[in-house]
């Protein structure tokens, strides 16, 4: 296993800078997810780690050794690609063992490692098939098996589940995490899917425009987003963002805006008069007659376990509230909800940064 360190890493394509002074440390055996929208630089960073892209500035170190100029084959990494990258004319056993054979490993060792990987991944019965005869999930297991047999120090995954259907993605998330727990390998996993990140990661690195916005556990990013961007990116349904100001009326501190007025914790008194955006997660509200969060019901979405109420507030803003499936509500009804002040996220309206108290 190994540590991975990025120090002041930058990447430019001509005059276009896609990664900017990026620094990050990954500990031995950690499962780290690089998360962000398309174009944020996460895949470029992964490919630079693998040696498939050159580094414009800074350095990347694996297990303490700088690898900027080290050939990909000598970095002791294994990579699983989005498109599986299997050899179509080779059988599964040959796809899995190809890297070992290229490294001139003894045939007996190759056979043993291929069969052990197939057993762990439950693809033993497919060893004599070719990739075209496999489903998407089976092909992904083959790609993972090829990475496993190399005994690499670092495993790299480039959006490996994006080509699978929703049910199979959920199943493969569990399999990949179980594989990580079994092998204990340092893993860097790239995805744009926040559900994958939240359910699999030890640590999430959320990126935007070539920079790191926040690093932390899934709970860190969900419970204490450091800016509005993080709050809106993490969580399903998306967080509600209401613009207004902090008001101190001589007795209580509250938010006023979007046709609503609700309590904040007393510590926000020092920011009275400040223009802010308040974030409230749909799951953090409770239906309450005469509650401070109110609006006309536009539509009800049934998700099975609960209901999502889409409300139109007095100023036309939309607010989403999640409630038990037994909660009554018909389009056109006036509904109201309350929220615990401790559950309200407050961001500076101009900068988008979290206001801590």
Residue pairs with C-beta under 8 A, 6 or more apart in sequence:
1 28
1 29
1 153
1 184
1 185
1 186
2 28
2 62
2 63
2 76
2 153
2 154
2 186
3 25
3 26
3 27
3 28
3 61
3 62
3 63
3 64
3 186
4 25
4 26
4 49
4 60
4 61
4 62
4 154
4 186
4 188
5 24
5 25
5 26
5 60
5 61
6 22
6 23
6 24
6 25
6 45
6 58
6 59
6 60
7 23
7 58
7 59
7 60
7 61
8 21
8 22
8 23
8 57
8 58
8 59
9 19
9 21
9 22
9 23
9 45
9 48
9 55
9 57
9 58
9 59
9 60
10 17
10 19
10 20
10 21
10 22
10 55
10 56
10 57
10 58
11 17
11 18
11 19
11 41
11 44
11 45
11 48
11 53
11 55
11 56
11 210
12 18
12 56
17 210
18 41
18 44
18 210
19 41
19 44
19 45
19 48
19 56
19 210
19 211
20 209
20 210
20 211
21 57
21 58
21 211
22 41
22 45
22 58
22 210
22 211
22 212
23 58
23 212
24 205
24 212
24 215
26 32
26 186
26 188
26 203
27 186
28 186
29 184
29 185
29 186
30 186
30 187
30 202
30 203
31 177
31 180
31 187
31 189
31 200
31 201
31 202
31 203
32 187
32 188
32 189
32 201
32 202
32 203
32 204
32 205
33 189
33 190
33 191
33 196
33 197
33 200
33 201
33 203
33 204
33 205
34 42
34 45
34 46
34 188
34 189
34 190
34 191
34 205
34 207
35 42
35 191
35 192
35 194
35 197
35 204
35 205
35 206
35 207
35 233
36 42
36 192
36 206
36 207
36 208
36 233
37 192
37 208
37 233
38 192
40 207
40 208
40 209
40 210
41 207
41 209
41 210
41 211
42 190
42 192
42 207
43 158
43 159
43 190
44 53
45 207
46 79
46 156
46 158
46 188
46 190
47 53
47 158
48 54
48 55
48 60
49 60
49 62
49 77
49 154
49 156
49 188
50 72
50 75
50 77
50 79
50 156
51 67
51 70
51 71
51 72
51 75
51 77
52 72
55 68
59 66
59 68
60 66
60 67
60 68
61 67
62 75
62 76
62 77
62 153
62 154
63 153
67 75
75 154
76 152
76 153
76 154
77 152
77 153
77 154
77 155
77 156
78 146
78 147
78 148
78 150
78 152
78 154
78 155
78 156
79 147
79 155
79 156
79 157
79 158
80 140
80 143
80 144
80 147
80 155
80 156
80 157
80 158
80 160
81 143
81 158
81 160
82 158
82 159
82 160
82 162
82 163
83 163
84 131
84 139
84 140
84 142
84 143
85 143
86 95
86 131
86 139
86 142
86 143
87 94
87 95
87 98
87 131
88 130
88 131
88 132
89 130
90 98
90 130
90 131
91 127
91 128
91 129
91 130
92 118
92 123
92 126
92 127
92 128
92 129
92 130
92 131
92 134
92 142
93 114
93 118
93 127
93 128
94 101
95 131
95 142
95 146
96 114
96 117
96 118
96 142
96 145
96 146
96 149
97 110
97 111
97 113
97 114
97 146
97 149
98 146
99 146
99 149
99 150
100 109
100 110
100 113
100 114
100 149
100 150
101 110
110 149
113 149
114 127
114 145
114 149
115 124
115 127
116 149
117 145
117 148
117 149
118 124
118 126
118 127
118 145
120 145
120 148
120 179
120 182
121 141
121 142
121 144
121 145
121 148
121 175
121 179
122 141
123 138
123 141
123 142
123 145
126 133
126 134
126 138
126 142
131 139
131 142
134 142
136 163
136 164
136 165
136 168
137 164
137 168
137 171
137 172
140 160
140 161
140 164
140 172
141 175
143 160
144 160
144 176
144 179
147 155
148 179
148 183
152 185
153 185
153 186
154 185
154 186
154 187
154 188
155 180
155 183
155 185
155 186
155 187
155 188
156 187
156 188
156 189
156 190
157 176
157 187
157 188
157 189
157 190
158 190
159 190
159 191
159 192
160 172
160 176
160 189
161 168
161 169
161 172
161 173
161 191
161 193
161 196
162 191
162 192
162 193
164 172
169 193
169 196
173 196
173 199
173 200
176 189
176 200
177 199
177 200
180 187
189 196
189 200
189 201
191 197
194 233
194 234
194 235
194 236
195 236
197 204
197 218
198 204
198 218
198 222
198 234
199 218
201 217
201 218
202 217
203 215
203 216
203 217
204 214
204 215
204 216
204 217
204 218
204 220
204 221
205 212
205 215
206 212
206 213
206 214
206 215
206 221
206 230
206 233
206 234
207 213
208 229
213 226
213 227
213 229
213 230
214 220
214 221
214 225
214 226
214 227
214 230
216 224
221 230
221 234
222 234
222 235
224 354
225 231
225 234
225 279
225 345
225 354
226 353
226 354
227 347
227 351
227 352
227 353
227 354
228 241
228 277
228 279
228 347
228 352
229 352
231 239
231 241
231 279
231 345
231 347
232 238
232 239
232 241
232 279
235 281
237 282
237 308
237 320
237 322
238 282
238 320
239 279
239 280
239 281
239 282
239 345
240 279
240 280
240 281
240 282
240 319
240 320
241 277
241 278
241 279
242 255
242 257
242 258
242 260
242 277
242 278
242 279
242 280
242 313
242 317
242 319
243 257
243 258
243 275
243 276
243 277
243 349
244 255
244 256
244 257
244 258
244 260
244 275
244 276
244 278
245 255
245 256
245 257
245 273
245 274
245 275
245 276
246 253
246 254
246 255
246 264
246 268
246 271
246 272
246 273
246 274
246 276
246 346
247 253
247 254
247 255
247 256
247 261
247 272
247 273
248 269
248 272
252 263
252 266
253 263
253 264
253 265
253 266
253 267
253 268
253 269
253 272
254 261
254 262
254 263
254 264
255 261
255 262
255 263
255 264
255 276
255 278
255 344
255 346
257 278
258 313
258 314
258 315
258 317
258 319
259 295
259 313
259 314
259 315
259 317
260 292
260 293
260 294
260 313
260 314
261 292
262 292
262 293
262 338
262 339
262 341
262 344
263 292
263 341
264 278
264 341
264 344
264 346
265 341
265 342
265 357
267 357
268 346
268 355
268 357
270 357
271 346
271 355
271 357
274 348
274 349
274 355
275 348
275 349
275 350
276 346
276 347
276 348
276 349
276 355
277 346
277 347
277 348
277 349
277 352
278 344
278 345
278 346
278 347
279 344
279 345
279 346
279 347
280 293
280 319
280 339
280 343
280 344
280 345
281 343
282 308
282 320
282 321
282 322
283 322
284 339
284 340
284 343
285 293
285 321
285 322
285 323
285 337
285 338
285 339
286 337
286 338
286 339
287 321
287 323
287 327
287 335
287 336
287 337
288 336
288 337
288 338
289 336
290 336
291 336
291 337
291 338
292 336
292 338
292 339
293 319
293 321
293 336
293 337
293 338
293 339
294 311
294 313
294 334
294 335
294 336
294 337
295 311
295 312
295 313
295 314
295 319
295 334
295 335
296 311
296 312
296 332
296 333
296 334
296 335
297 309
297 310
297 311
297 329
297 330
297 331
297 332
297 333
297 334
297 335
298 310
298 311
298 312
298 318
298 331
299 310
299 331
300 307
300 308
300 309
300 310
300 329
300 330
300 331
301 307
301 308
301 310
302 325
304 325
305 325
306 322
306 323
306 324
306 325
307 322
307 323
307 324
307 325
307 327
307 329
308 320
308 321
308 322
309 320
309 321
309 322
309 323
309 327
309 329
309 335
310 318
310 319
310 320
311 318
311 319
311 320
311 321
311 335
312 318
312 319
313 319
321 335
321 337
323 329
329 335
345 354
346 354
346 355
347 353
347 354
347 355
348 354
348 355
